[in-house]
Amino acid sequence: MIRAADIMAVHRRVVTTRIRAVIIRRRNIIRPAIILVHHKAPMVRHPAITIRRPATKPAHKSKTTAQQQKAKTRTGGRPSREASLKLRDTILDVATQHFLRDGYGPVSIEMVAREARVSKRTLYQRFANKAELFTSVVHRIVERLRPKNDASFFEGDDLEKILLRLARFILDATLTPDALALHRIIMAESMRFPELAGAVSQGNAGAEAVQRIGAVLEREKAGGRISVPDTGFAAAQFLFMIIAIPQRRALGMGEPMSGAERNAWAGSTVTLFLNGCRRR
């Protein structure tokens, strides 16, 4: 016969076993929460328990990095004067290369803009058309050939020494590759492109040379040392005598002159010119 005491003992053992199982399950859940709770971090809600997860500390950008990023993202506004001049030089470098190599006709604004890596709008903001671009190329070539202190060529009272200095310099400048290529373009294409005449007249160093040489001759004429009815005409003839034949030979119509030949040519031309100008 089963006693009531035995039934109660069995019931207690069953209840005790179930309670232990529940406790063990809860320990398995709560233990990681106890480990994580020591980290001060934002709360994360869980259906059964509350768990704290570690939060990563946001990285702080240094002042230098922030300034660099600001500089990279800065857009718009006018470029600095230095940047604008550099961009103009880049465009002119490309244009000079194309004009001197290909001639005036084949070169286009699109071609120059593409190789200079600028938009057509940027190029047109600086040069109204191809003729103006070519004029700027001519002007820059002339300025680069011009000596820094050209007044020194006209110093002194000895006309022969002044003309000899000028003759040697003019020959050297005229026979540079860029000057020869420019002359070749003008001679070959000025009939098809009348705007080339305007470009040359704006960058024409020859007219300025005639004027300055004419002023020296006028001074000598006033001093009674030469007899020249028209000093401007005489100055133009002097330039032609110095340049014409050496330039033609350099362009392929004969053997180019050596340095020694150019010096001898300059001396002989000055002597011939002065013999024609001196009073008799």
C-alpha positions in Angstrom: 0.0 0.0 0.0 1.4 3.4 -1.1 1.6 5.8 1.7 0.9 9.5 1.5 4.4 10.3 2.7 6.0 8.4 -0.2 3.8 10.3 -2.7 4.9 13.6 -1.2 8.5 12.6 -1.4 8.3 11.8 -5.1 6.5 15.1 -5.8 9.2 17.0 -4.0 12.0 15.3 -6.0 10.2 16.1 -9.3 9.6 19.7 -8.4 13.2 20.1 -7.2 14.5 18.6 -10.5 12.4 21.1 -12.6 13.5 24.0 -10.5 17.2 23.0 -11.0 16.7 22.8 -14.8 15.2 26.2 -14.9 18.0 27.7 -12.8 20.7 26.1 -15.1 19.0 27.5 -18.2 18.8 31.0 -16.8 22.5 30.8 -15.6 23.5 30.1 -19.2 21.7 33.2 -20.4 22.6 35.5 -17.6 26.3 34.7 -17.4 27.4 36.5 -20.6 25.2 39.4 -19.5 27.1 39.7 -16.2 30.4 39.7 -18.2 29.3 42.4 -20.6 27.6 44.6 -18.0 31.1 45.9 -16.8 31.5 47.8 -20.1 30.0 51.3 -20.1 28.2 51.2 -23.4 24.8 52.0 -24.9 21.9 49.8 -23.7 20.6 47.1 -26.2 17.1 45.8 -25.4 16.5 42.1 -25.5 13.1 40.4 -25.1 14.3 38.5 -22.0 17.3 40.4 -20.6 19.3 43.5 -20.9 22.8 43.3 -22.4 25.4 46.0 -22.7 27.7 45.9 -25.8 31.0 47.7 -26.1 30.9 50.8 -28.3 33.8 51.7 -30.5 35.2 55.2 -29.9 34.8 57.4 -32.9 38.0 58.4 -34.6 38.8 62.1 -34.5 40.2 63.7 -37.6 43.3 65.8 -37.1 43.2 69.4 -37.9 45.6 68.9 -40.8 43.5 66.1 -42.3 40.3 68.3 -42.0 42.0 71.1 -43.8 43.3 68.9 -46.5 39.8 67.4 -47.0 38.3 71.0 -47.1 40.9 71.9 -49.7 40.0 68.9 -51.8 36.3 69.5 -51.7 36.5 73.3 -52.3 35.2 74.1 -55.7 34.0 77.1 -57.6 35.2 80.7 -57.5 37.9 82.4 -59.5 41.3 80.8 -59.8 44.3 82.7 -58.3 46.3 84.9 -60.6 49.2 82.4 -60.5 46.9 79.5 -61.5 45.4 81.6 -64.2 48.8 82.6 -65.7 49.9 79.0 -65.5 46.8 77.8 -67.3 47.4 80.5 -70.0 51.0 79.3 -70.5 49.8 75.7 -70.8 47.4 76.6 -73.5 50.0 78.7 -75.4 52.5 75.9 -75.1 50.1 73.5 -76.8 49.1 76.0 -79.4 52.7 76.9 -80.2 53.6 73.3 -80.7 50.6 72.7 -83.0 51.0 75.9 -85.0 54.7 75.6 -85.6 54.4 71.9 -86.5 51.2 71.7 -88.4 50.7 75.3 -89.7 47.8 77.6 -89.1 45.0 76.0 -91.2 44.9 72.5 -89.7 44.9 73.7 -86.1 41.5 74.1 -84.4 40.4 75.4 -81.0 39.0 72.0 -80.2 42.4 70.4 -80.8 44.2 72.8 -78.6 41.6 72.6 -75.8 41.6 68.8 -75.8 45.4 68.5 -75.6 45.7 71.3 -73.0 43.0 69.4 -71.0 40.7 72.4 -70.7 37.2 73.0 -71.8 36.5 75.1 -74.9 34.7 77.6 -72.7 37.8 78.0 -70.6 39.9 78.6 -73.7 37.4 81.1 -75.3 37.4 83.1 -72.0 41.1 83.8 -72.7 41.2 83.9 -76.5 38.2 85.1 -78.6 39.1 83.0 -81.6 42.0 81.1 -83.4 43.4 84.3 -84.8 43.7 85.9 -81.4 45.3 82.6 -80.1 47.9 82.7 -82.9 48.6 86.4 -82.2 49.4 85.5 -78.6 51.7 82.8 -79.8 53.5 85.2 -82.1 53.8 87.8 -79.4 55.2 85.3 -76.9 57.8 84.0 -79.4 58.9 87.6 -80.1 59.1 88.5 -76.4 61.2 85.4 -75.6 63.7 86.4 -78.4 63.9 89.9 -77.1 66.9 90.6 -74.8 66.2 91.6 -71.3 68.2 94.8 -71.6 67.9 95.8 -75.2 68.8 99.4 -74.4 72.4 98.2 -74.1 72.5 97.6 -77.9 72.2 101.3 -78.5 74.7 102.6 -76.0 77.8 104.4 -77.1 78.8 106.9 -79.8 80.4 104.5 -82.2 77.8 103.8 -84.9 79.7 100.9 -86.4 79.9 99.1 -83.0 76.1 99.7 -82.4 75.2 98.4 -85.8 77.5 95.4 -85.4 75.9 94.4 -82.0 72.5 94.7 -83.5 73.4 92.8 -86.6 74.7 89.8 -84.7 71.8 89.7 -82.3 69.2 90.0 -85.1 70.8 87.2 -87.0 70.8 84.9 -84.0 67.2 85.6 -83.2 65.9 85.4 -86.7 67.5 82.0 -87.3 66.1 80.2 -84.2 63.9 77.2 -85.0 60.7 78.9 -83.7 61.4 82.1 -85.6 62.0 80.2 -88.8 58.9 78.0 -88.4 56.8 81.1 -87.8 58.2 82.8 -90.9 57.4 79.6 -92.9 53.8 79.6 -91.7 53.2 83.3 -92.6 54.8 82.9 -96.1 52.8 79.7 -96.9 49.3 80.6 -95.5 48.9 84.3 -95.4 47.0 84.3 -98.7 44.4 81.8 -97.4 44.2 83.3 -94.0 44.4 87.2 -94.2 44.1 87.3 -90.4 47.7 86.2 -90.2 48.8 89.7 -91.4 47.1 91.2 -88.4 48.7 88.7 -86.0 52.2 89.5 -87.5 51.6 93.3 -87.4 50.7 93.2 -83.7 53.8 91.1 -82.8 56.1 92.6 -85.4 59.4 93.3 -83.8 60.8 94.3 -87.2 58.8 97.6 -87.1 60.1 98.5 -83.7 63.7 97.6 -84.8 63.4 99.9 -87.8 62.1 102.7 -85.6 64.9 102.4 -83.1 67.7 102.0 -85.7 66.2 104.9 -87.6 66.5 107.0 -84.4 70.2 106.2 -84.1 70.7 107.1 -87.7 68.9 110.4 -87.2 71.2 111.2 -84.4 74.2 110.5 -86.5 72.7 112.5 -89.4 72.1 115.5 -87.1 75.8 115.3 -86.0 76.9 115.5 -89.6 78.5 112.1 -89.6 76.3 110.4 -92.2 74.3 111.6 -95.1 70.9 109.8 -95.3 67.9 111.5 -96.9 65.4 109.1 -95.2 66.6 107.4 -92.0 63.5 105.2 -91.7 64.1 103.8 -95.2 67.8 103.3 -94.5 67.0 101.4 -91.3 64.6 99.1 -93.1 67.2 98.4 -95.8 69.8 97.6 -93.1 67.5 94.9 -91.6 66.8 93.4 -95.0 70.5 93.2 -95.8 71.2 91.5 -92.5 68.3 88.9 -92.6 67.3 88.1 -96.1 69.9 85.7 -97.5 70.8 83.9 -94.2 67.1 83.3 -93.5 66.5 81.9 -97.0 69.5 79.5 -96.6 68.2 78.4 -93.2 64.8 77.7 -94.8 66.3 75.3 -97.3 67.3 77.5 -100.2 71.0 76.8 -99.8 73.3 75.6 -97.1 72.6 77.1 -93.6 75.3 79.4 -92.3 77.6 78.4 -89.5 78.2 80.6 -86.5 81.5 81.9 -88.0 79.8 82.6 -91.3 77.0 84.6 -89.5 79.6 86.8 -87.7 81.4 87.4 -91.0 78.1 88.2 -92.7 77.2 90.7 -90.0 80.6 92.5 -90.2 80.6 92.7 -94.0 77.0 94.0 -94.1 77.6 96.7 -91.5 80.7 97.9 -93.5 78.8 98.0 -96.8 75.9 99.9 -95.2 78.1 102.5 -93.5 80.1 103.0 -96.8 76.8 103.9 -98.4 75.7 106.3 -95.6 78.9 108.2 -95.0 79.3 111.7 -96.3 81.5 112.1 -99.4 
